[in-house]
Amino acid sequence: MEEKSKLDISGAELVSLASALAICFAQKYEKGDLKRLRMFFSSVASNIAIIEIEGLTRKKENY
């Protein structure tokens, strides 16, 4: 059974949103703050990847 996506946004829209947010952050924050934000979002992305991989592994184990 295929799960329905809760994130109803295309890849192009995600790229545009990410670009717009990066520009907004760059205009508002100083270099040190931008480094912290970069590390924070990198950490979030890494954790999402780990959760995603573990979820795929669990699905395979249940089949």
Legacy VTK file of the C-alpha trace (Angstrom):
# vtk DataFile Version 3.0
C-alpha trace
ASCII
DATASET POLYDATA
POINTS 63 float
0.000 0.000 0.000
1.398 3.390 -1.002
1.369 6.186 1.562
-0.152 9.495 0.575
2.324 12.367 0.790
1.626 14.955 3.467
4.046 17.356 1.800
2.166 18.401 -1.322
4.933 20.445 -2.948
7.029 19.789 -6.051
10.809 19.569 -6.145
10.994 22.875 -8.006
8.844 24.536 -5.364
11.077 23.155 -2.604
14.177 24.520 -4.357
12.508 27.925 -4.718
11.450 27.949 -1.073
14.926 26.952 0.109
16.501 29.664 -2.035
14.104 32.310 -0.775
14.739 31.329 2.852
18.508 31.380 2.322
18.309 34.885 0.855
16.117 36.103 3.723
18.469 34.611 6.327
21.527 36.081 4.590
19.977 39.555 4.648
18.944 39.372 8.292
21.776 37.530 10.054
25.513 38.055 10.486
28.177 35.546 9.386
28.419 33.814 12.775
24.651 33.429 13.000
24.543 32.035 9.460
27.125 29.414 10.425
24.932 28.356 13.358
21.854 28.193 11.143
23.777 26.145 8.564
24.856 23.653 11.211
21.337 23.489 12.644
19.689 22.788 9.290
22.434 20.328 8.363
21.770 18.473 11.600
18.032 18.427 10.940
18.645 17.034 7.435
20.982 14.341 8.777
18.478 13.282 11.416
15.661 13.129 8.863
17.848 10.914 6.647
18.548 8.561 9.559
14.851 8.352 10.442
13.966 7.748 6.793
16.552 4.971 6.400
15.468 3.282 9.620
11.847 3.450 8.487
12.721 1.830 5.150
14.713 -0.860 6.955
11.802 -1.621 9.270
9.403 -1.871 6.317
11.687 -4.378 4.586
11.976 -6.435 7.789
8.172 -6.593 8.101
7.696 -8.022 4.605
LINES 1 64
63 0 1 2 3 4 5 6 7 8 9 10 11 12 13 14 15 16 17 18 19 20 21 22 23 24 25 26 27 28 29 30 31 32 33 34 35 36 37 38 39 40 41 42 43 44 45 46 47 48 49 50 51 52 53 54 55 56 57 58 59 60 61 62
